[in-house]
Amino acid sequence: MGEPKALLATALSPPSVGDIERTVLQLKELGALTTCVQTEENPHDGELTFLGRVLAHLPVDQHLGKLIVLGHVFGCLEECLIIAAALSLRTFFAVPFRQHIDGYRNKLFFAGNSKSDCIALVNAFKAWQICRQKGELRHPKEELDWGRSNYIQIKRVREVAELFEELKQRVSVFNMHINTQPSPVDQEYVYKQRFILQVVIAGAFYPNYFSFGMCDQEIAVKELDGKDPKTTVMLRNIPPYGFLYHQQLQSLFRQCGQVKSIAYDGPRAFVEFARNPMDTFKTLPAVYMSLKMAQLKIPLDLNVHYPNEIESQVAGGGATRVKHTRVNVDYQKQIVEPVEIFGISDVSKMIPNRLLSINVTEIVEVGHFWGYRIDEKNMTVLQTLTTEINHQHLMDLPVPPHPELVCLAPFPCLENKGYYRARILYVSGDFAEVFFVDYGNRSRVPLKKLKAIPSHLRELPFQALEFKMCKMRPSAKSLVCGEQWSYSASQRFASLVNGYTLLVKVYSLVHGVLHVDVFRYLGSKELVNIRDVLIEECYAEQAEESYESQQSHDLLEALLSDQIRKEERKPVSSRGEEKHVIEMLLNKFSVDNFDAATHKVSVHGPFSPYEVKCFSMTRISQFRCAFIRKESINSVVVRDAPEDSFQQMLVAASLSVNATGSSLILEETSLMPPIPGLPALLSMLFAPAIELRVDKSGKYFTGVLCGLGWSRIHGIPLLPENDMELTFDVHFGVDDIAEINILRETINQLVSECAVCPDQGRMVQLQENARQKLLSLICKSKPRDAVVPKWYDKSYAWNQVDSTHIIDQSERQHEEANDLYQLHNLVVLNV
């Protein structure tokens, strides 16, 4: 039919030549058109590829069509058809009026820790399908009730189901069928499947890639006053005597989660949420909910009194003693008192020396566990405590059992009927799950057996210790095959620590958690570091400790070498007077008296200094502001591990630009797993063409330029606005580039088979081959070494590789350098 420009020029209302050229280039970038026509370069013409023929047959956006084809290639076609159908229509997630927080929480639940809007759509759709298949939604009212409780609009999810069936029929014409074979019963299969789906999402929506800014740990620690960022948010504009309004503040955050404490420091307050001792070291959902409140501009108004009105209630101006005092409200212990700084002497009691003998009682995840000291001194303390408890006349609970309540409970597994200090985790029917705060284990106990704890026993320090193995993070294989750690990694760690006396060497103390090296005798009485075992067996890799952990380590070093004098506490009399004034004010301005409050104050926040913003990786948008729509799961992103120096990538299914062109709006986003080097790997895997950057010596790859490439005739980039200049933060060698090329060839081979091969058995084999090649590319037996990123001098310039720059000393280096020169031209994909 001729070149597109010539053909479309004959139309009654021909589009502009610029629009035609840009559209052709975008289709080439997508892989719908070949880059050459009959071996001749023509940037604005191309032959239709297999992907192009599929796209022409589907009533969906081109990127969604590519998602379907890549889903077929990697064996996740059903999930991709659901995503394509759902994103082609209006979202079926409902956000009822004034219930944005509940709607956001519900979407997080369906995402299942994947941090992906697309995966949330898949899981919600499948949940609806399963309920229907079980016959639970036979009547319209039952279905509507289910939709209401799950914040899903039933009419829209039915529309998605209809389009899903239509798309399934249409792609069957191209020999693409959903695999009906039962999935393996492998514990890790579900997680592998989810990771592969995330990779397919990244491939389909290239080049909508974004990275995150780094947060300055030192500044963030100071801003949050040393509080745990995974459980705490900050508020500003707190009125004088802010502790008087703590119940109002607690009620404002009740929709987010269980408030454990609120610390007041002048015009700031720090709201800390309760963390289940069995929770992993992830930012609590309650923190995300709180930050979401700020994003939605939900007002935080307090009914307050003027300072002079408060001060007039205490004779002699005594109230001013606590006007600027740091006050802590502990809802677990039900006390309001001046902050007592956890000082050097407290550390000394908790860590009498750097080496501790311990028993492990509960494993939370690999490298994270609870236990207690088994040295003679501590065992005596535990025995004395147990004896005292069981000599008491125990009373029934004065209040209904609820989460966070500290009480006394029996431990069912022990033959003796003694009671121990415990904290209720949750209540279910006639039973409560309790955590024994002196030993670190948990149990299910009948509610009628729970007893009240005398106040003098409640205030004694808890003896159970929480441990985290230092300088270690999950390997890529563990992240791909599990939530954080794979099932096999968890099993291996349990086999190394359960039932053994362990020796731990304390590295630091951070937010009450001991970061430690863990040692155990293995085999021939050889003392080994368990971290080394996990790294050697590819379950874990070496990692940096956080700024807080390093600061604590330096402090402990000085303390244990007696370089720091034990600090002097505030005199008991002074602290007691402040506590008395606080109690007096709380009594005078109780909740019942707040009707007489004279005015309102709007509290600012909540904030977290660990919340990060994203930036586009493409040339045209790198300096634009990027905003994620508030409906997206990733509209709030908090840096879980700020000590990690490598980049994490976000992918957006669609982009739009504001009226002035200064800002990008991201929709339906997916956060890729925190695997070092993953952004560069995915960019090299799915970019139409890449050019590798080498250092001045020609020995190492330092980065890559990804894009549509450049015109050899005109000597200019073909689609410069979408080019991405990336620097490597891990080492990539020739073998890695060869693997990428092999995987790209595998994708091409499988796609070409679709057109001619109806044999489903053969197709399944090819899909499994592609999956295994992808997993082997990501999950190396030895993790890629971290390197310091080096920016290339001529950013975004194509055709920069010059053989005269490649000078090496050894034969292998010379051979490798020649490969560097050749391979950048081989990485070309036309699906």
Secondary structure, DSSP 8 states (H G I E B T S, - for coil): ---HHHHHTTSSS---HHHHHHHHHHHHHHTSB-SEETTEE-TT---B-HHHHHHHH-SS-HHHHHHHHHHHHTT-HHHHHHHHHHHHS---B---TT-HHHHHHHHHHHHTTS-BHHHHHHHHHHHHHHHHHTTTT-SHHHHHHHHHHTTB-HHHHHHHHHHHHHHHHHHHTTT-----S-----TTHHHHHHHHHHHHHHHHTTT-EEEE----HHHHHHHTTT--TTTEEEEE---TTGGGGHHHHHHHTTTT--EEEEEEETTEEEEEE---TTS-SS--HHHHHHHHHHHTT---EEEE--HHHHHTTSGGGGGGGGSS--EEEETTTTEEEE-----HHHHHHH-SSSEEEEEEEEEEETTEEEEEE-SHHHHHHHHHHHHHHHTS---B-SS---TT-EEEEE-TTSSS--EEEEEEEEEETTEEEEEETTT--EEEEEGGG-B---HHHHTS----EEEEESSEEE-HHHHHSBSSSBHHHHHHHHHHHTTSEEEEEEEEEETTEEEEEEEEEETTTEEEEHHHHHHHTTSEEE----HHHHHHHHHHHHHHTT-S-------HHHHHHHHHHHHHHHHHT-GGGGGG--EEEE-EEEE-TTB--EEE-STTTTTSEEEE-TTSGGGS-B-S-TT--S--EEEEEEEEE-TTSSEEEEEEEEE----TTHHHHHHHHHSSEEEEEE-TTSSSEEEEEEES-B-TTT-SBSSGGG-EEEE-SB---HHHHHHHHHHHHHHHHHHHHHHH---HHHHHHHHHHHHHHHHHHHS-SS---B------SSTT-SS---GGG---SSHHHHHHHHHHHHHHHH-B---
